[in-house]
Amino acid sequence: MDTRYVALAGSERQVQPGARRVGPADPDERLEVTLYLRARNDPRSEPADQRLTRAELAAREGAQPADVDAVRTFAHARGLRLVRINLAERVVVLSGTVEACARAFQVDLGQYEGAGTTYRGREGSIHLPESLIGLVVAVLGLDDRVAAERG
């Protein structure tokens, strides 16, 4: 098992303004985490006006099966369950407890409150085994703070 972890670029989070940590997140709470994988080819290298079927899009820009296999191995080794795979969307959804997800992504999940809201959150970066760096481009769902509001 790959034990050298590296921070996922662009994943750093700060406490929301006006909020403060009030304790740890419930370790037994179940959550789903969405991993976005790299594209098979750079989508910017193709003409934007081309019409593709879903199968053509998956074949040209979707996730590579080997990348999904690497995520599957990672998840299994850390007690996370595979919920959904979509090669065309480059998405792998994993499920597990807060405790298992915190260990798997080396984050400290806490309960935060302030500014009229409470949320499960984190500070700092998400970390991945070195073998997944470059394959996984984003990890979403570890915290449940509101990212945007309708105006």
C-alpha positions in Angstrom: 0.0 0.0 0.0 1.3 3.5 -1.0 2.0 5.2 2.3 3.6 8.5 1.1 0.9 11.1 1.0 1.0 14.4 -0.9 -1.2 17.5 -0.7 -3.7 17.7 -3.5 -3.1 21.0 -5.3 -5.9 23.5 -5.0 -7.7 21.6 -2.2 -6.8 24.0 0.7 -9.7 25.3 2.8 -9.9 27.9 5.5 -12.6 28.4 8.1 -15.5 30.4 6.8 -15.5 34.0 8.0 -17.3 34.4 11.3 -17.3 30.6 12.0 -15.3 28.6 14.6 -14.6 25.0 15.2 -16.8 23.7 18.1 -15.6 20.1 18.1 -14.8 17.0 16.0 -17.2 15.8 13.3 -19.3 12.7 14.2 -16.9 9.9 13.4 -19.8 7.5 12.6 -21.6 9.8 10.2 -21.8 8.4 6.7 -20.9 10.5 3.7 -20.2 10.2 0.0 -17.1 11.7 -1.5 -16.8 12.4 -5.2 -13.4 12.1 -6.9 -12.9 13.8 -10.2 -10.3 12.1 -12.4 -8.1 13.5 -15.1 -9.3 13.5 -18.7 -8.0 10.9 -21.1 -7.0 13.7 -23.4 -6.9 17.5 -23.0 -10.4 18.6 -23.8 -9.1 22.0 -24.9 -7.2 20.4 -27.8 -10.4 19.6 -29.7 -12.8 21.9 -31.6 -15.6 23.1 -29.3 -18.3 22.9 -31.9 -18.0 19.1 -32.4 -21.0 17.0 -31.5 -20.2 13.7 -29.8 -22.2 10.8 -28.5 -21.8 10.0 -24.9 -19.7 6.9 -25.9 -17.5 9.1 -28.1 -17.0 11.6 -25.4 -16.1 8.9 -22.9 -13.6 7.4 -25.3 -12.0 10.7 -26.1 -12.1 12.6 -22.8 -13.4 10.2 -20.2 -11.5 8.7 -17.3 -9.0 5.9 -18.1 -10.0 2.5 -16.7 -6.5 2.2 -15.1 -7.1 5.4 -13.1 -10.4 4.0 -11.9 -8.7 0.8 -10.9 -6.1 2.8 -8.9 -8.9 4.6 -7.0 -10.7 1.3 -6.5 -7.5 -0.2 -4.9 -7.1 3.0 -2.7 -10.7 2.8 -1.5 -10.7 -0.9 -0.8 -7.4 -0.6 1.2 -9.0 2.2 3.4 -12.4 0.6 4.0 -14.3 2.8 1.6 -17.1 1.5 -0.6 -17.4 2.2 -4.3 -20.8 3.7 -5.0 -20.7 4.8 -8.6 -18.3 5.1 -11.5 -18.9 7.2 -14.6 -16.1 7.1 -17.1 -17.6 9.8 -19.3 -18.0 12.2 -16.4 -14.6 11.2 -14.9 -16.3 10.6 -11.6 -15.9 8.0 -8.9 -18.1 8.2 -5.8 -16.9 6.6 -2.6 -18.8 6.1 0.7 -17.6 5.7 4.2 -17.8 7.0 7.7 -16.3 10.4 8.6 -13.6 8.6 10.5 -12.6 6.4 7.5 -12.7 9.3 5.0 -10.7 11.5 7.3 -8.0 8.8 7.6 -8.1 8.0 3.8 -7.7 11.7 2.8 -5.6 12.7 5.8 -7.9 15.5 6.9 -9.2 16.6 10.3 -12.9 17.0 9.9 -14.6 19.1 12.5 -18.0 20.7 13.4 -18.1 24.4 12.8 -20.6 27.0 13.6 -21.0 30.7 13.1 -22.7 33.3 10.8 -26.1 31.5 11.4 -25.0 28.1 10.2 -23.3 24.9 11.2 -21.3 22.6 9.0 -18.9 19.8 8.8 -15.6 21.2 7.6 -11.9 21.1 7.4 -8.9 23.4 7.3 -5.8 22.8 5.2 -5.4 20.5 2.2 -6.7 17.1 1.2 -3.9 14.6 1.0 -3.7 11.6 -1.4 -1.2 8.8 -1.8 1.6 9.8 -4.2 0.3 7.2 -6.7 -3.0 9.1 -7.1 -1.5 12.6 -7.6 -2.1 13.6 -11.2 -4.9 11.0 -11.6 -7.3 12.6 -9.1 -7.9 16.3 -9.8 -10.5 17.1 -7.1 -12.1 15.5 -4.1 -15.5 16.9 -3.1 -17.9 16.1 -0.2 -15.6 15.9 2.8 -17.2 19.0 4.1 -20.8 20.2 3.8 -20.5 23.9 4.1 -22.5 26.0 1.7 -20.3 26.9 -1.3 -22.7 29.4 -2.9 -26.1 30.8 -2.3 -28.7 31.9 -4.7 -29.2 35.7 -4.7 
